[in-house]
Amino acid sequence: MSRSVRRATMRLATMRLAPGVAAALLLTAGLVDAQLFKLTREQVVEITADNPFERFPDGRPKIPDALIDQAKGLSAEDVWAVLPGKNYRNQWADGFQLLHPGTKMAGRSFTAQFMPTRPDIMGALTANATKAGIVSYTHQYALDQLQPGDVFVADVFGKGAEGTIVGDNLFYYVYKATRGGGIVVDGSVRDVEGLSDIPMPAYYRHAHPTPIREVMLTGINVPIRIGEATVSPGDLVLGDREGVYFIPPSLVQGILDRADETHIHDEWTKRKFDEGKYKSQEIYGSPRDSALKKEYEDYLAKRLAELKSQRAQKK
């Protein structure tokens, strides 16, 4: 059977099954030119075809560091103003516990999918890992592939007890490997007292003292679900006090550009309110008076030029 036929057959089969069963099929039936727990570079490129940036060797989109740094100035509302209009309505997850509520999180998603341990599938995964020269196929294998600027995003199916993806030692490892990127886990962490001393953002469902057990790693840098959001490898992960957005790379620049205008509009509006001369309806959301409208447009153009100059100087 040819490579294209085998690939098409696999896709057809998985489309007819529930997501969990489809994932298991992809893992156990064997992807062409790939380990059981990864997509090929070609497949990663295929599911992230709109990516406008460079890529890591495995195909994962590599949003530039400068844009990640700029994204730390975004709010959830800035993102919401764009994504639904682009038909991306399932990119927001909330209901987390936050380790450092005042710390903004921004980075590239490194995804990991976990499932409850099942001996037959786990046996296939372990055997395949051994063939690939992997000595220990555990959650730490995924952690050891993290890059600077990554956010480790793990679907641990909401598991509390024994779903603890990191404690303070591995959390510190993630902190060093990603240079403070962060973690998002639909599962749990342990040793929050120790974690709290490490200046890296973390979003998690539960805290529990047990070590991780009865969990198997079923996918690395594959699309996963976090809450009601779908996360693709290489998404911009943006976390604030409200929750986490997972932003397709193709929309990052547009969101940042629109956010600049929104922030400048807010800045100008508050300045006018500070003057104490205007009712809210005269200024917000748009100035009614033509002279005030011209004043705002001039202010907007000036501030946008200043921001452009400042960012050019940082490059």
VEXLUMSE-112077 format. One line per 2 residues: their letters; for each residue z, x, y of C-alpha. Coordinates in steps of 0.5 Angstrom, whole numbers. Layout:
A	Z:X:Y  ... .
//
This chain:
MS	0:0:0  -2:3:7 .
RS	3:4:12  1:-1:17 .
VR	1:-6:11  8:-4:9 .
RA	10:-5:16  7:-12:17 .
TM	10:-14:11  17:-12:13 .
RL	16:-15:20  14:-22:17 .
AT	20:-22:12  25:-20:17 .
MR	22:-26:22  24:-31:17 .
LA	31:-29:16  38:-30:19 .
PG	39:-24:24  44:-20:19 .
VA	40:-21:13  34:-19:17 .
AA	38:-12:19  40:-11:12 .
LL	33:-12:9  30:-7:14 .
LT	36:-2:12  35:-3:5 .
AG	28:-3:4  26:3:7 .
LV	23:4:14  16:8:13 .
DA	18:16:16  25:14:18 .
QL	32:14:15  35:7:13 .
FK	39:7:19  34:8:25 .
LT	28:6:27  22:11:28 .
RE	20:14:35  14:9:34 .
QV	18:3:33  23:5:39 .
VE	17:6:44  14:-1:41 .
IT	21:-5:43  21:-1:50 .
AD	14:-1:51  15:-3:59 .
NP	20:3:60  17:7:66 .
FE	21:13:65  21:19:60 .
RF	24:18:53  29:22:49 .
PD	26:25:43  27:19:39 .
GR	24:15:43  30:12:47 .
PK	28:11:55  31:16:59 .
IP	33:13:66  34:18:71 .
DA	41:21:73  39:19:80 .
LI	38:12:79  44:12:74 .
DQ	48:14:80  45:10:85 .
AK	47:4:80  54:5:81 .
GL	54:1:88  51:-5:84 .
SA	55:-11:83  54:-16:77 .
ED	51:-21:83  46:-16:85 .
VW	43:-16:78  44:-23:77 .
AV	39:-24:83  34:-21:79 .
LP	34:-22:72  34:-29:71 .
GK	28:-30:75  24:-25:70 .
NY	26:-29:64  32:-24:62 .
RN	37:-29:61  41:-26:56 .
QW	44:-20:58  51:-21:61 .
AD	57:-20:57  64:-22:59 .
GF	71:-23:56  73:-16:55 .
QL	79:-12:56  78:-7:61 .
LH	81:0:61  80:2:68 .
PG	79:-4:72  77:-1:78 .
TK	72:4:75  65:2:75 .
MA	61:4:69  53:6:69 .
GR	49:9:64  44:9:58 .
SF	46:5:52  47:8:46 .
TA	47:3:41  51:2:34 .
QF	51:-3:29  57:-4:24 .
MP	58:-10:19  63:-11:14 .
TR	63:-6:8  59:-9:2 .
PD	58:-4:-4  51:-4:-5 .
IM	48:-4:2  54:2:3 .
GA	51:6:-3  44:6:-1 .
LT	46:8:6  50:13:4 .
AN	45:16:-1  40:16:4 .
AT	44:20:9  46:25:3 .
KA	38:26:2  38:27:10 .
GI	43:32:10  48:28:13 .
VS	55:30:10  59:25:13 .
YT	56:18:14  61:14:18 .
HQ	62:12:26  63:19:28 .
YA	56:21:26  54:16:31 .
LD	59:19:36  56:26:35 .
QL	49:24:37  51:22:44 .
QP	48:25:50  50:26:58 .
GD	50:20:61  50:15:55 .
VF	55:9:54  57:8:47 .
VA	55:1:46  58:-2:39 .
DV	57:-8:35  63:-9:31 .
FG	63:-16:30  69:-18:34 .
KG	74:-14:29  81:-13:31 .
AE	85:-10:26  81:-4:23 .
GT	76:-5:27  78:1:32 .
IV	72:5:34  76:10:37 .
GD	83:12:39  85:17:44 .
NL	82:23:40  75:20:39 .
FY	75:17:46  76:24:49 .
YV	70:27:45  66:21:48 .
YK	68:23:55  66:30:54 .
AT	60:28:50  57:23:55 .
RG	61:26:61  65:20:63 .
GG	59:15:61  64:10:58 .
IV	64:5:52  63:-2:50 .
VD	65:-5:44  65:-12:41 .
GS	71:-10:37  77:-6:38 .
VR	80:1:40  87:4:38 .
DV	92:8:42  91:5:49 .
EG	97:9:52  93:15:50 .
LS	86:12:52  89:11:59 .
DI	90:18:61  82:19:60 .
PM	78:17:66  73:14:63 .
PA	71:6:63  72:2:57 .
YY	71:-5:55  73:-8:49 .
RH	76:-14:45  82:-12:42 .
AH	87:-6:42  90:-5:35 .
PT	94:0:32  90:1:25 .
PI	85:6:23  78:3:22 .
RE	77:1:15  72:-4:11 .
VM	66:-2:16  60:1:15 .
LT	55:3:20  48:0:19 .
GI	44:2:25  43:7:30 .
NV	39:6:37  37:-1:34 .
PI	37:-8:38  44:-11:38 .
RI	48:-17:40  54:-16:44 .
GE	58:-23:46  52:-27:48 .
AT	47:-21:50  42:-17:47 .
VS	42:-10:48  36:-5:47 .
PG	37:2:46  36:6:53 .
DL	38:0:57  42:1:64 .
VL	49:-1:62  53:-3:68 .
GD	60:-5:68  65:-8:73 .
RE	71:-12:74  67:-18:72 .
GV	64:-16:65  58:-12:63 .
YF	50:-13:64  45:-9:60 .
IP	39:-8:64  32:-7:62 .
PS	29:0:64  23:-3:67 .
LV	27:-7:72  32:-2:74 .
QG	28:0:81  27:-7:83 .
IL	34:-9:82  36:-3:86 .
DR	31:-4:92  33:-11:92 .
AD	41:-9:92  39:-5:98 .
ET	37:-10:102  43:-15:100 .
HI	48:-10:102  45:-9:109 .
HD	44:-16:110  52:-17:108 .
EW	54:-11:113  50:-14:119 .
TK	53:-21:117  60:-18:117 .
RK	59:-14:124  56:-20:127 .
FD	62:-24:125  67:-19:127 .
EG	64:-20:134  67:-27:134 .
KY	62:-30:138  58:-34:132 .
KS	59:-40:127  58:-38:120 .
QE	52:-43:120  49:-39:126 .
IY	49:-32:122  49:-34:114 .
GS	45:-34:110  40:-32:115 .
PR	40:-32:123  38:-38:126 .
DS	36:-35:133  30:-32:134 .
AL	33:-26:138  38:-25:132 .
KK	33:-25:127  29:-20:130 .
EY	36:-16:131  37:-16:124 .
ED	30:-14:122  30:-8:126 .
YL	37:-6:123  35:-7:116 .
AK	29:-3:117  33:3:120 .
RL	38:3:115  33:3:109 .
AE	30:9:113  37:12:113 .
LK	38:11:106  31:13:104 .
SQ	32:20:107  39:21:105 .
RA	37:20:97  31:25:99 .
QK	36:30:101  40:29:95 .
K	34:31:90 .
//
